[in-house]
Amino acid sequence: MLQNSNAALAEKEVKYGILFYQQASLFVFYYLVVFSAHYSRASGEPFPIGARSWGIGNATVAVADKQSVFNNPAGLGFLAHNYVSTSYHNRYTIAGLNTFSLGGNYTHKLANVGLVIERFGDKLYHEQKIGLALAKSTGRVSLGIQVAYMQAAIAGYAAKHTLLTQFGVMAKLNSTIHIGFNAYNLTAARLFVSQRVPTVLRLGFSYQPVKQLLLIGEAEKDIFLPVLFKAGLEYQIVRNFYLRTGITSKLSNAHFGIGFQAKQFIFDYAASNHSMLGFSHHLTLAYQLGKTPQKSS
C-alpha cells in the first residue's frame, strides 16, 4: 500500500513538474515576444518585411520596391516589373522569433496586384497571414490598399483570427523626391481581448540626388506610443552592388545591409543590432520576371 502511494505521489509530481515546465516556457516565450515588441517593434504587427527594408532602418514608406506589397501597397503602383521574393528574419538568434514570408506582384494596365504570405513563431505560439494588395498609379501619384487574413494560435488553445487592412499613398514630387504615407489597421482589429493589433501611421520621404545614392527619412506613430523617427541610406558602390545603413530613434537600433543583383536574381542581407537584445539577421532572395534587369530593390 505504501509503495503504491509513493508511486502515485511520484507520478503526480512528475505530471505537475511537466505542467509547470510547459507553463514556465510559455511565460518566458511571451515575455520575450512582448518585451521585444514593446521596445524594438521586432515582434508583432506591423513587422517590416525584406532585408533591404531592414538595411535602411525600415524607412520604407516612400520607397517603391519589391517589398512594397508588404510595407506600403501604394509602391506597387510605381513598379514596372513583376517580382517573386522570399524572406527570412531571425530576431536576437531566438529560434521562436523567426518570420518567413513569400510575396509577389503582377503589373497590369488597369491596376497592379500583389500577394503576401507570412508566418511568425513556432509550435508554442505562431501567427500566419495571407493578404492581397491592389494599387493604381496616375503617373505621379499612386494609391494602394492591402487586406489580409491573420490567424494566431497558442499551444493548447483555440486559434484566433481577424482581418487587417492598410492603406497607402505615394507621390513623385519630381524626379528625385518621393513622399509616402501609410495607415495600418485603422479598424483597430484585435486577436485576443488583451492583444491589440497596433494602429500605426507612417509619413516619410526619399531623396535620390544622384543615381548611386538614396536617402530616406520617416516618422512613425503608433497611436499608443511616442513618435519614432527613422533614417536610411543606400549607396551603389559598383554596378548592381549596394551598401545600406539606417538608424532608429529611441530604440538604440543600428542597421546595416548589402544588396546584389545578378541578371534577374536579387540577393539582400541585413543585420540589425539592439543595444539590449542583441543582433537580428534578415535575408531576402528574389527573382525579377522579365529580361530587363532593374536596380536591386
Helices and strands as residue ranges (DSSP letters): H 2-40, H 51-55, H 68-71, G 73-78, E 82-90, E 98-106, E 112-121, E 125-137, E 141-154, E 160-172, E 177-184, E 190-192, E 195-196, E 200-210, E 213-222, E 228-238, E 241-248, E 253-262, E 265-274, E 278-289
